[in-house]
Amino acid sequence: MNSIPRPLPSLATDYLTFVLSTNNLLNLRQLQQIHGQLLTSGRLSSTPLLTTFLTSYYRTHKTNHYPLLFLRNLPKPNNPFLWNSMVQLSLQSENWLDFLGFYNGLRENYLFPNKSLVSLIFRACAGLCATHLGESFRCQLLKMGILFDVVLQTGLIDFYAKVGDLRSAEKVFEEMTERDVVANNVMLSGFTKHGFVEEARRLFDSMQERDSCSWNSMITCYCKLGQIDSARLMFDRSPVKDVVSWNAIIDGYCKLGQLMNAEELFVRMGSVKNSVTWNTMIAGYVQSREFGRAMRAFQQMQAQNVKPTEVTMVSLLSACAHLGAVDMGEWIHAYIRSKNFKVDVVLGNALIDMYCKCGSIEAALDVFHGLTVKNTFCWNSVIVGLGMHGYGEEAVNAFIAMEKENLKPDEVTFVGLLSGCSHSGLVSAGRRYFSHMSSVFGIQPGIEHYGCMVDLLGRAGLLQEALDVIKTMPMKPNSVVWGTLLRACRVHKDTKFIEQVTQYLLELETNDEGNYVVLSNLYASLNRWDDVNFCRKLMTQRGVRKTPGCSSIEVDNLVHEFVAGDPSRPEFSQFDVFSDEIQEKLKGNGHEPDKAFFLHDIDEEEKESII
């Protein structure tokens, strides 16, 4: 009984109110009943009712077949309002086949699209970069004899600008007999979005009337080009600052790493700040590797009852990934679920990346398998994550599965794949995939891929083959590549190769502090203290400074950082006592400090104390 739809009341009642009130609830049976009552009651001349009926049908069934038949069989099928409404509805539904069906029906009845529909069609063509379709439509409008007034000309300029045909946009703009602020802004936006700052500035200076859109276009343009001083000057001059103006200039400072200037404006905004402002600031902190400040900004955002968005979550997950703050990352994941955020490929990839970098591979895979759509970036994050944690065979299997999904791997895919082979000792697989990069996938290996191969061969003890790879590279090897081989030499204690690699490395005049430290430790292990001192002097001459070691730990969603030799923390004395206790327990369990690689020529007891 429940499956039988309730019969509709007679249209003799307030039919229009009824149809409107049940617009989103009508099933096929009810729509057919309405159609029958329209025929029997002689209401086929009521344009508002027919429009509501057809709209309800199309939104419910997502097809133009029935509405087209209905329109073509009306007693007076050449109703311009009905046809324009259905063409507009199909465009808003982004269904191009239905749009063409309704539009052709409109033309078959010798009707013309109205101005608002023409503007909408141009916008739709621009959104899809459908240059030829938009151009064909323009030609058809000219043949119809439709006059292009300032509104239609503005729509045409917007279309040309968005598809990148600035020459045609400028031609239409110059041919306009009259221009209003909207037309000027559309042309200005076209110039700024394509980086034509000089043309944009000339137009801006010539404008008799400017609104916030005019000023914001110039501010945004200067920011995108990195001309932050010009952007700030324009911002300060603007008499009509709105939230877009503030967000644009703050974003400009953040992208250049000028956080102090960004924070100054952020504070000055006061209560005008919206979620975009907070997202911009948080993303700026993450970009400048100020991850702790990013997390604190999010807490302030919540305290001020500003609703976070998916963009906020992506930035915060990136911060958690770099800090290794898995507890905070899990809290954010739970927050995403509780707020019913849509986990698309962007947010999903951020979650996968966070869990991988925090060592929670199972959680990363759970997120990955739960995604309805997976793009190359998602597969890359999984392959890289598996590889970095030593699951080389699983990384290879993920790569094979990715191929079966007909997704094309990119350079990052092979970095993860080769790294996985390296960490798992899969030498043959690594050689094969490195060869397939160019021969099968048409990707030319970059220096990072050669570095992975050197690491793969070096870890396997194939030092001569690793050196041959370096010598046959099509680009000049950098300090990272040589440093990778140097570390392999250290592990395998091959003094013959150490001398060769050292010579190449020192000739680079690199500022990579890690390589100097490895080299010094190697010399120290061989008791070559003169060479150790030589490395130190070389570091001083080249301005290379050793960055103190730093570690972090997450406790109760707070990340605590510790720097080697830093006594400034109030708990330092407690740490010192605890360290002594750990040292005694280690000795009691048979562990001894490795004093082979020590940088200073001092007695054994002092070495042990420092280690």
C-alpha positions as CSV (number, residue, x, y, z in Angstrom):
1,M,0.0,0.0,0.0
2,N,2.8,2.4,0.8
3,S,4.2,2.1,-2.7
4,I,1.0,3.5,-4.3
5,P,1.4,7.3,-4.7
6,R,-1.3,9.4,-3.2
7,P,-3.6,10.9,-5.9
8,L,-3.2,14.6,-6.5
9,P,-6.0,17.0,-5.7
10,S,-7.9,18.6,-8.5
11,L,-6.3,21.6,-10.3
12,A,-9.5,23.5,-9.5
13,T,-7.8,24.1,-6.1
14,D,-4.9,26.5,-5.8
15,Y,-2.9,24.4,-8.3
16,L,0.0,26.8,-8.7
17,T,0.6,26.8,-4.9
18,F,0.4,23.1,-4.8
19,V,2.9,22.5,-7.6
20,L,5.4,24.9,-6.2
21,S,5.2,23.5,-2.7
22,T,5.8,20.0,-3.9
23,N,8.4,20.9,-6.5
24,N,11.1,18.5,-5.1
25,L,8.8,15.7,-4.0
26,L,7.0,14.7,-7.2
27,N,7.5,11.3,-8.7
28,L,6.8,10.2,-12.2
29,R,3.3,9.0,-11.5
30,Q,2.4,12.4,-9.9
31,L,3.9,14.3,-12.8
32,Q,1.9,12.3,-15.3
33,Q,-1.2,13.1,-13.3
34,I,-0.4,16.8,-13.4
35,H,0.1,16.5,-17.2
36,G,-3.3,14.9,-17.5
37,Q,-5.0,17.5,-15.4
38,L,-3.3,20.3,-17.4
39,L,-4.8,18.8,-20.6
40,T,-8.3,18.3,-19.2
41,S,-8.5,21.6,-17.4
42,G,-7.4,23.8,-20.3
43,R,-4.4,25.2,-18.4
44,L,-1.9,24.8,-21.2
45,S,-1.7,28.5,-21.7
46,S,-0.5,29.3,-18.2
47,T,3.2,30.0,-18.7
48,P,4.1,30.1,-15.0
49,L,2.5,26.8,-14.3
50,L,4.0,25.1,-17.4
51,T,7.4,26.4,-16.5
52,T,7.1,25.1,-12.9
53,F,5.9,21.7,-14.2
54,L,8.7,21.3,-16.8
55,T,11.3,22.4,-14.3
56,S,10.1,19.9,-11.7
57,Y,10.1,17.1,-14.3
58,Y,13.6,17.9,-15.6
59,R,15.2,18.3,-12.1
60,T,13.6,15.0,-11.0
61,H,14.5,12.8,-14.0
62,K,17.6,14.6,-15.5
63,T,16.4,14.1,-19.1
64,N,15.1,16.4,-21.8
65,H,13.1,13.7,-23.7
66,Y,9.8,14.2,-22.1
67,P,10.0,18.1,-21.8
68,L,11.0,18.4,-25.5
69,L,7.9,16.3,-26.5
70,F,5.7,18.3,-24.2
71,L,7.0,21.7,-25.6
72,R,6.8,20.6,-29.2
73,N,3.2,19.4,-28.8
74,L,1.8,22.4,-27.1
75,P,-1.0,24.2,-29.0
76,K,1.3,27.2,-29.2
77,P,4.8,25.7,-29.1
78,N,6.6,29.0,-29.8
79,N,6.5,30.3,-26.2
80,P,9.8,32.1,-25.8
81,F,9.7,32.2,-22.0
82,L,9.3,28.4,-21.8
83,W,12.1,27.6,-24.2
84,N,14.5,30.1,-22.7
85,S,13.8,28.7,-19.2
86,M,14.5,25.1,-20.3
87,V,17.7,26.1,-22.1
88,Q,18.9,28.0,-19.0
89,L,18.0,25.1,-16.7
90,S,20.0,22.6,-18.8
91,L,23.0,24.9,-18.8
92,Q,22.8,25.2,-15.0
93,S,22.6,21.4,-14.8
94,E,25.8,21.3,-16.9
95,N,24.2,18.9,-19.4
96,W,25.5,19.9,-22.8
97,L,23.5,17.3,-24.8
98,D,20.2,18.5,-23.2
99,F,21.3,22.1,-23.7
100,L,21.7,21.5,-27.5
101,G,18.4,19.7,-27.6
102,F,16.5,22.6,-26.0
103,Y,18.5,25.2,-27.9
104,N,17.7,23.6,-31.2
105,G,14.1,23.4,-30.3
106,L,14.1,27.1,-29.5
107,R,15.6,27.8,-33.0
108,E,13.2,25.4,-34.7
109,N,10.3,27.7,-33.5
110,Y,12.1,30.8,-34.9
111,L,12.7,32.1,-31.3
112,F,15.8,33.9,-30.0
113,P,17.6,33.5,-26.8
114,N,17.1,36.4,-24.4
115,K,20.1,38.6,-23.2
116,S,20.4,36.8,-19.8
117,L,20.6,33.4,-21.6
118,V,23.1,34.7,-24.1
119,S,25.4,35.8,-21.3
120,L,24.9,32.5,-19.5
121,I,25.8,30.5,-22.7
122,F,29.0,32.6,-23.1
123,R,29.9,32.0,-19.4
124,A,29.3,28.2,-19.8
125,C,31.5,28.1,-22.9
126,A,34.2,30.0,-21.0
127,G,34.0,27.6,-18.1
128,L,34.6,24.6,-20.3
129,C,37.1,26.5,-22.5
130,A,34.9,25.6,-25.4
131,T,36.4,28.2,-27.7
132,H,34.9,26.9,-31.0
133,L,31.4,26.4,-29.6
134,G,31.4,29.9,-28.1
135,E,32.7,31.4,-31.4
136,S,30.0,29.5,-33.4
137,F,27.4,30.8,-31.1
138,R,28.6,34.4,-31.5
139,C,28.4,34.0,-35.3
140,Q,24.9,32.5,-35.1
141,L,23.8,35.5,-33.0
142,L,25.1,37.9,-35.6
143,K,23.2,36.0,-38.3
144,M,20.0,36.3,-36.2
145,G,20.5,40.1,-36.2
146,I,20.8,40.3,-32.4
147,L,22.4,43.6,-31.5
148,F,25.3,43.4,-29.1
149,D,24.7,46.0,-26.5
150,V,27.0,46.8,-23.6
151,V,25.7,43.7,-21.7
152,L,26.3,41.2,-24.5
153,Q,29.6,42.7,-25.5
154,T,30.8,42.4,-21.8
155,G,29.8,38.8,-21.9
156,L,31.7,38.2,-25.1
157,I,34.8,40.0,-23.6
158,D,34.6,37.7,-20.6
159,F,34.3,34.6,-22.8
160,Y,37.4,35.5,-24.9
161,A,39.4,36.5,-21.8
162,K,38.6,33.2,-20.0
163,V,39.6,31.1,-22.9
164,G,42.8,33.0,-23.3
165,D,42.1,34.9,-26.5
166,L,43.0,38.3,-25.2
167,R,43.5,39.7,-28.7
168,S,39.8,39.1,-29.6
169,A,38.7,40.3,-26.1
170,E,40.6,43.6,-26.6
171,K,39.2,44.0,-30.1
172,V,35.6,43.7,-28.8
173,F,36.5,46.1,-26.0
174,E,37.9,48.7,-28.3
175,E,34.8,48.5,-30.6
176,M,32.4,49.3,-27.7
177,T,30.8,52.7,-28.2
178,E,30.0,52.9,-24.5
179,R,31.6,51.2,-21.5
180,D,30.5,50.9,-17.9
181,V,32.5,49.9,-14.9
182,V,31.5,46.2,-15.3
183,A,32.9,46.1,-18.9
184,N,36.1,47.8,-17.7
185,N,36.5,45.4,-14.8
186,V,36.0,42.3,-17.1
187,M,38.7,43.6,-19.5
188,L,40.9,44.5,-16.5
189,S,40.4,41.0,-15.0
190,G,41.4,39.5,-18.3
191,F,44.7,41.4,-18.4
192,T,45.5,40.7,-14.7
193,K,44.7,36.9,-14.9
194,H,47.1,36.5,-17.8
195,G,49.9,38.6,-16.3
196,F,49.6,41.7,-18.6
197,V,50.3,44.1,-15.8
198,E,51.3,47.1,-17.9
199,E,48.1,46.9,-20.0
200,A,46.1,46.4,-16.9
201,R,47.6,49.4,-15.2
202,R,47.0,51.6,-18.2
203,L,43.3,50.6,-18.3
204,F,43.0,51.0,-14.5
205,D,44.5,54.6,-14.6
206,S,42.1,55.5,-17.5
207,M,39.0,54.4,-15.7
208,Q,36.7,57.2,-14.7
209,E,34.8,54.9,-12.2
210,R,36.4,52.2,-10.1
211,D,34.8,49.9,-7.6
212,S,36.3,47.2,-5.2
213,C,36.6,44.7,-8.1
214,S,38.8,47.2,-10.0
215,W,41.2,47.7,-7.0
216,N,41.2,44.0,-6.1
217,S,42.1,43.0,-9.7
218,M,45.2,45.1,-9.5
219,I,46.2,44.0,-6.0
220,T,45.8,40.4,-6.9
221,C,47.8,40.8,-10.2
222,Y,50.7,42.4,-8.4
223,C,50.7,39.7,-5.7
224,K,50.7,36.9,-8.2
225,L,53.7,38.5,-10.0
226,G,55.5,38.8,-6.7
227,Q,55.5,42.6,-6.9
228,I,54.3,42.9,-3.3
229,D,55.4,46.5,-2.8
230,S,53.2,47.6,-5.8
231,A,50.4,45.5,-4.4
232,R,50.7,47.1,-0.9
233,L,50.8,50.6,-2.5
234,M,47.6,49.8,-4.4
235,F,46.0,48.3,-1.3
236,D,46.8,51.4,0.8
237,R,45.4,53.7,-1.9
238,S,42.2,51.8,-2.3
239,P,39.2,53.7,-0.8
240,V,36.9,50.6,-1.0
241,K,38.8,47.8,0.8
242,D,36.7,44.7,1.3
243,V,37.5,41.3,2.7
244,V,38.8,40.2,-0.8
245,S,41.3,43.1,-0.7
246,W,42.6,42.1,2.7
247,N,42.8,38.4,1.8
248,A,44.7,39.1,-1.4
249,I,47.4,41.2,0.2
250,I,47.8,38.8,3.1
251,D,48.1,35.9,0.7
252,G,50.7,37.9,-1.3
253,Y,52.9,38.3,1.9
254,C,52.4,34.7,2.9
255,K,53.5,33.3,-0.4
256,L,56.7,35.4,-0.2
257,G,57.3,34.2,3.4
258,Q,56.9,37.7,4.8
259,L,54.8,36.5,7.8
260,M,55.4,39.6,9.9
261,N,53.7,41.8,7.4
262,A,50.9,39.3,6.9
263,E,50.3,39.0,10.6
264,E,50.2,42.8,10.9
265,L,47.4,43.1,8.4
266,F,45.7,40.0,9.8
267,V,45.5,41.7,13.2
268,R,44.3,45.0,11.7
269,M,41.4,43.2,9.9
270,G,39.7,42.7,13.2
271,S,36.2,41.1,12.9
272,V,36.2,41.4,9.1
273,K,38.2,38.1,8.9
274,N,36.4,35.2,7.2
275,S,37.3,31.5,6.8
276,V,39.4,32.4,3.7
277,T,41.5,34.8,5.7
278,W,42.2,32.2,8.4
279,N,42.9,29.6,5.7
280,T,45.4,32.0,4.0
281,M,47.2,32.6,7.2
282,I,47.4,28.9,8.2
283,A,48.6,28.0,4.7
284,G,51.2,30.7,5.0
285,Y,52.5,29.3,8.2
286,V,52.7,25.8,6.7
287,Q,54.5,27.1,3.6
288,S,57.1,28.8,5.8
289,R,57.4,25.6,7.9
290,E,56.0,27.3,11.0
291,F,53.8,24.2,11.7
292,G,53.3,24.9,15.4
293,R,52.0,28.4,14.6
294,A,49.7,26.9,12.0
295,M,48.1,24.6,14.7
296,R,47.8,27.6,17.1
297,A,46.1,29.7,14.4
298,F,43.6,26.9,13.9
299,Q,42.8,26.8,17.7
300,Q,42.3,30.6,17.6
301,M,40.0,30.2,14.5
302,Q,37.9,27.7,16.5
303,A,37.8,30.0,19.5
304,Q,36.4,32.8,17.4
305,N,33.7,30.4,16.0
306,V,34.9,30.7,12.4
307,K,33.8,27.6,10.5
308,P,36.8,25.7,9.0
309,T,36.6,24.4,5.5
310,E,38.2,21.5,3.5
311,V,41.0,23.9,2.7
312,T,41.7,24.4,6.4
313,M,41.9,20.7,6.9
314,V,44.4,20.2,4.0
315,S,46.8,22.8,5.5
316,L,46.5,21.4,9.0
317,L,47.1,17.8,7.8
318,S,50.2,19.0,6.0
319,A,51.4,20.6,9.3
320,C,50.8,17.3,11.2
321,A,52.6,15.4,8.5
322,H,55.8,17.5,8.8
323,L,55.6,17.5,12.6
324,G,54.9,13.8,12.8
325,A,51.9,14.7,15.0
326,V,49.8,11.6,14.4
327,D,47.5,12.1,17.4
328,M,46.6,15.6,16.2
329,G,46.2,14.2,12.7
330,E,43.8,11.6,13.9
331,W,41.8,14.3,15.8
332,I,41.5,16.3,12.5
333,H,40.4,13.1,10.7
334,A,37.7,12.6,13.3
335,Y,36.7,16.2,13.0
336,I,36.4,15.8,9.2
337,R,34.1,12.9,9.7
338,S,32.0,14.6,12.4
339,K,31.5,17.7,10.2
340,N,30.7,15.5,7.1
341,F,33.3,17.2,5.0
342,K,33.5,15.7,1.5
343,V,36.7,13.7,1.3
344,D,37.6,14.2,-2.3
345,V,41.0,13.5,-3.9
346,V,42.6,16.6,-2.5
347,L,41.5,16.1,1.1
348,G,41.9,12.3,0.8
349,N,45.5,12.7,-0.5
350,A,46.3,15.0,2.4
351,L,45.1,12.4,4.9
352,I,47.0,9.6,3.1
353,D,50.2,11.8,3.1
354,M,49.8,12.6,6.8
355,Y,49.3,9.0,7.9
356,C,52.2,7.9,5.7
357,K,54.6,10.5,7.1
358,C,53.5,9.7,10.6
359,G,54.2,6.0,10.1
360,S,50.5,4.9,10.2
361,I,50.5,2.9,6.9
362,E,47.4,0.9,7.8
363,A,45.4,4.1,8.4
364,A,46.7,5.6,5.2
365,L,45.6,2.5,3.2
366,D,42.2,2.6,4.9
367,V,41.7,6.2,3.7
368,F,43.0,5.2,0.2
369,H,40.6,2.3,-0.2
370,G,37.7,4.4,1.1
371,L,38.1,7.0,-1.7
372,T,35.5,6.6,-4.5
373,V,37.8,8.4,-6.9
374,K,41.6,8.1,-6.9
375,N,43.9,10.2,-9.0
376,T,47.6,9.9,-9.7
377,F,48.4,12.0,-6.6
378,C,46.6,9.5,-4.3
379,W,48.4,6.6,-5.8
380,N,51.7,8.4,-5.6
381,S,51.2,9.1,-1.9
382,V,50.6,5.4,-1.2
383,I,53.5,4.2,-3.3
384,V,55.9,6.8,-1.7
385,G,54.6,6.0,1.8
386,L,55.0,2.2,1.3
387,G,58.4,2.7,-0.1
388,M,59.8,5.0,2.6
389,H,58.7,2.5,5.3
390,G,60.4,-0.4,3.7
391,Y,57.4,-2.1,2.1
392,G,59.1,-2.3,-1.3
393,E,57.1,-5.3,-2.6
394,E,53.8,-3.7,-1.6
395,A,54.9,-0.4,-3.4
396,V,55.6,-2.5,-6.5
397,N,52.1,-4.2,-6.2
398,A,50.5,-0.7,-5.8
399,F,52.3,0.4,-9.0
400,I,50.9,-2.6,-10.9
401,A,47.4,-1.9,-9.6
402,M,47.7,1.7,-10.6
403,E,48.6,0.6,-14.2
404,K,45.5,-1.6,-14.2
405,E,43.4,1.4,-13.4
406,N,44.7,3.0,-16.6
407,L,46.3,5.9,-14.7
408,K,49.6,7.2,-16.1
409,P,52.5,7.3,-13.7
410,D,54.5,10.5,-13.4
411,E,58.0,11.4,-12.2
412,V,56.9,11.3,-8.5
413,T,55.5,7.8,-9.0
414,F,58.9,6.5,-10.0
415,V,60.7,8.3,-7.1
416,G,58.4,6.5,-4.7
417,L,58.8,3.2,-6.6
418,L,62.6,3.3,-6.9
419,S,62.9,4.5,-3.2
420,G,60.8,1.5,-2.2
421,C,63.0,-0.9,-4.2
422,S,66.0,0.7,-2.5
423,H,64.8,0.4,1.0
424,S,63.8,-3.3,0.4
425,G,66.8,-4.4,-1.5
426,L,64.9,-5.1,-4.7
427,V,67.8,-4.4,-7.0
428,S,66.5,-6.2,-10.1
429,A,63.1,-4.6,-9.8
430,G,64.7,-1.2,-9.4
431,R,66.9,-1.7,-12.5
432,R,63.9,-2.8,-14.5
433,Y,61.6,0.1,-13.5
434,F,64.3,2.6,-14.0
435,S,64.8,1.3,-17.5
436,H,61.0,1.3,-18.2
437,M,60.7,5.0,-17.3
438,S,61.9,6.1,-20.7
439,S,61.4,3.0,-22.8
440,V,57.8,2.2,-21.7
441,F,56.4,5.3,-20.1
442,G,58.2,8.0,-22.0
443,I,59.5,9.7,-18.9
444,Q,63.1,11.0,-18.9
445,P,64.7,10.2,-15.6
446,G,65.7,13.3,-13.5
447,I,68.5,13.8,-11.1
448,E,66.2,12.5,-8.3
449,H,65.7,9.2,-10.1
450,Y,69.4,8.8,-10.7
451,G,69.9,9.5,-7.0
452,C,67.5,6.7,-6.1
453,M,69.4,4.3,-8.3
454,V,72.7,5.3,-6.6
455,D,71.0,4.7,-3.2
456,L,69.7,1.4,-4.4
457,L,73.0,0.1,-5.7
458,G,75.0,1.6,-2.8
459,R,72.8,-0.1,-0.2
460,A,73.3,-3.4,-2.0
461,G,77.1,-2.9,-1.9
462,L,77.4,-2.4,-5.7
463,L,79.6,0.6,-5.3
464,Q,81.3,0.4,-8.7
465,E,77.9,0.2,-10.5
466,A,76.6,3.1,-8.5
467,L,79.7,5.1,-9.5
468,D,79.2,4.2,-13.1
469,V,75.6,5.4,-12.9
470,I,76.8,8.8,-11.6
471,K,79.4,9.1,-14.4
472,T,76.9,8.3,-17.1
473,M,74.2,10.8,-15.9
474,P,73.1,13.2,-18.6
475,M,73.2,16.0,-16.0
476,K,75.9,17.1,-13.5
477,P,75.6,15.2,-10.3
478,N,74.9,17.3,-7.3
479,S,76.0,17.0,-3.6
480,V,73.0,14.9,-2.8
481,V,74.0,12.2,-5.3
482,W,77.6,12.2,-4.2
483,G,76.6,12.3,-0.6
484,T,74.4,9.2,-1.1
485,L,77.3,7.3,-2.5
486,L,79.6,8.6,0.3
487,R,77.2,7.2,3.0
488,A,77.1,3.8,1.2
489,C,80.9,3.8,1.3
490,R,80.8,4.5,5.0
491,V,78.4,1.7,5.6
492,H,80.4,-0.8,3.6
493,K,83.7,0.6,4.9
494,D,85.3,0.8,1.4
495,T,88.2,3.2,1.8
496,K,89.1,2.9,-1.9
497,F,85.8,4.5,-3.0
498,I,85.8,6.9,-0.1
499,E,88.8,8.7,-1.5
500,Q,87.3,8.9,-5.0
501,V,83.9,10.2,-3.8
502,T,85.5,12.6,-1.4
503,Q,87.5,14.3,-4.2
504,Y,84.4,14.7,-6.3
505,L,82.4,16.0,-3.4
506,L,84.9,18.6,-2.3
507,E,85.3,19.9,-5.9
508,L,81.5,20.8,-5.9
509,E,82.0,23.6,-3.2
510,T,78.7,22.5,-1.8
511,N,77.0,24.0,1.2
512,D,75.4,20.7,2.2
513,E,76.5,20.5,5.9
514,G,75.5,16.8,6.1
515,N,78.1,15.7,3.6
516,Y,80.9,17.5,5.5
517,V,79.8,15.9,8.8
518,V,79.8,12.4,7.1
519,L,83.2,13.1,5.7
520,S,84.6,14.3,9.0
521,N,83.2,11.2,10.8
522,L,84.8,8.9,8.2
523,Y,88.2,10.5,8.7
524,A,87.7,10.4,12.5
525,S,86.9,6.6,12.3
526,L,90.3,6.2,10.5
527,N,92.0,8.4,13.1
528,R,93.0,10.9,10.4
529,W,92.6,13.9,12.6
530,D,94.5,16.2,10.2
531,D,91.8,15.5,7.6
532,V,89.1,16.1,10.2
533,N,90.6,19.5,10.9
534,F,90.9,20.2,7.1
535,C,87.1,19.5,6.8
536,R,86.4,21.9,9.6
537,K,88.5,24.7,8.1
538,L,86.8,24.1,4.7
539,M,83.4,24.5,6.3
540,T,84.5,27.8,7.9
541,Q,85.9,29.0,4.6
542,R,82.8,28.2,2.7
543,G,80.4,29.5,5.3
544,V,78.9,26.2,6.1
545,R,77.5,25.9,9.6
546,K,76.3,22.7,11.4
547,T,72.7,23.0,12.3
548,P,72.1,21.7,15.8
549,G,70.1,18.4,15.9
550,C,66.4,18.8,16.6
551,S,63.7,16.4,17.6
552,S,60.1,16.6,18.6
553,I,57.5,14.7,20.5
554,E,53.7,15.0,20.6
555,V,52.0,14.8,24.0
556,D,48.3,15.6,24.4
557,N,48.0,17.1,21.0
558,L,50.9,19.5,21.7
559,V,54.2,19.2,19.9
560,H,57.4,19.8,22.0
561,E,60.7,20.5,20.2
562,F,64.1,19.9,21.6
563,V,67.4,21.2,20.2
564,A,70.7,19.5,21.0
565,G,72.7,21.3,23.7
566,D,70.0,23.8,24.4
567,P,69.7,24.4,28.2
568,S,67.0,27.1,27.9
569,R,64.1,24.8,28.6
570,P,63.0,24.8,32.3
571,E,63.0,21.0,32.4
572,F,66.6,20.7,31.2
573,S,68.0,19.5,34.5
574,Q,65.3,16.8,34.6
575,F,66.1,15.7,31.1
576,D,69.8,15.5,32.1
577,V,69.0,13.2,35.1
578,F,66.7,11.1,33.0
579,S,69.4,10.7,30.3
580,D,71.9,9.4,32.9
581,E,69.3,6.9,34.1
582,I,68.7,5.7,30.5
583,Q,72.4,5.4,29.9
584,E,72.9,3.2,33.0
585,K,70.0,0.9,31.9
586,L,71.4,0.6,28.4
587,K,74.8,-0.4,29.9
588,G,73.1,-2.9,32.2
589,N,71.5,-4.6,29.2
590,G,74.8,-4.9,27.4
591,H,74.6,-1.9,25.0
592,E,77.7,0.2,24.4
593,P,78.0,3.6,22.6
594,D,79.4,3.5,19.1
595,K,82.5,5.6,19.3
596,A,83.9,4.7,15.9
597,F,82.5,7.7,14.1
598,F,83.4,10.6,16.5
599,L,84.5,14.0,15.3
600,H,86.9,14.9,18.1
601,D,90.3,13.6,19.2
602,I,89.6,13.1,22.9
603,D,89.8,10.4,25.4
604,E,87.3,7.4,25.4
605,E,85.5,8.4,28.6
606,E,84.8,11.9,27.3
607,K,83.6,10.5,24.0
608,E,81.2,8.2,25.8
609,S,79.8,11.1,27.9
610,I,79.2,13.3,24.9
611,I,77.5,10.5,22.9
